[in-house]
Each structure stands twice: as C-alpha cells, then as structure tokens.
Amino acid sequence: MALSLDKAKELLTVQVQMASGYNRNAARLILEEVEREHGQEAVDRLIRELGLERVFGFKPGASFRPKTNQQ
C-alpha cells in the first residue's frame, strides 16, 4: 500500500514537533518514500509547507533516494 501525501504530512508533522537527530532520520525515510511514490515536486512541497529546511536542513530539490554504488 502506497504512502498517501496526507499520511506523509501527518507523520512528518510529528517528526518536526520532536526535532531530534533520530527524527531527522525518520523524516528522511518518509521523504524517500514520498519521492518514490509521488515524485520530487511532492517532496519539495512538503519541505516548504512543513518548514523542513529550517528544522532539519532539507532543501527543495534534494533527492532522498538511496545512492547506489555502481562500479
């Protein structure tokens, strides 16, 4: 089942309220899922709406997908 944008916003709001290093990591994982399911525009919108740049340093345009080691 896909993560809806409403549910992602709800989960991210909790992470913002707590705002620790652990919550930053949780927020990254949520944004990774949003990016995979809904695309970069949805991620950027959540970053702006919830002030994630101010709280966690996440900038619009940043990718949250894991980097793969290709050799």
N, C-alpha and C positions, 0 to 999 in steps of 0.2 A: 504494500500500500504506500502510495506516494505521500510525502510530507506536504500538506497544503500550506499556502502562504500565510493564512490566518494562524495556523498552529505554529509555524515557524516564528511568527511575530510574537505570539504568546510565550513561547519558550525563550526567545531572545530577550524579552522584557524581564523575565526572571533573572537571566544572566546579568543584565545591566544593573538590576537592583542590588545584586550581591557584589559584582565588580571585583573579583579577586583574580589571581592568575589562573586558578582552576576554571573559573567562569569564562575567562578569555578563551581557553582551550575548548570548552564546551560550545561557545559561540562560533568558533572556527568550524567545528564539526557540523553545526546546524547550517552555517552558510555554505559549506561544501555540498551538503545535501540539496539546499535550495538551488545552488548553481547547476548541479547535475539535473535536477528535475525541472527547473523553471528558467534557467539562464542567467547571464551576467546582469541584465537590466533589473531583474528581481532582487538580486543581491545588492546592487547599488542603491535601489530604492529603500531597502531595509536599513542599510548603513546610514543613509541620510535621515530617514524617519525616526530611527531609534537613537541617533547620536553615537553610533558605534565608533566613529573616528575619535570623538572626544573621550569616550570611555575606554576603548581598547586599542585605539590607534589604527583601526581598519580604514583603509581609504577606498573610495569608489574606484572601480576599475581593477582592483586587486583580485587575483584568482585564488580560490580556496581549494582547488583540486590538488590532490597529492602529486608531487613531482615524481616522475619515474626515472630510474637510472637506465639510460639506453647506451649501450657500448657497441 
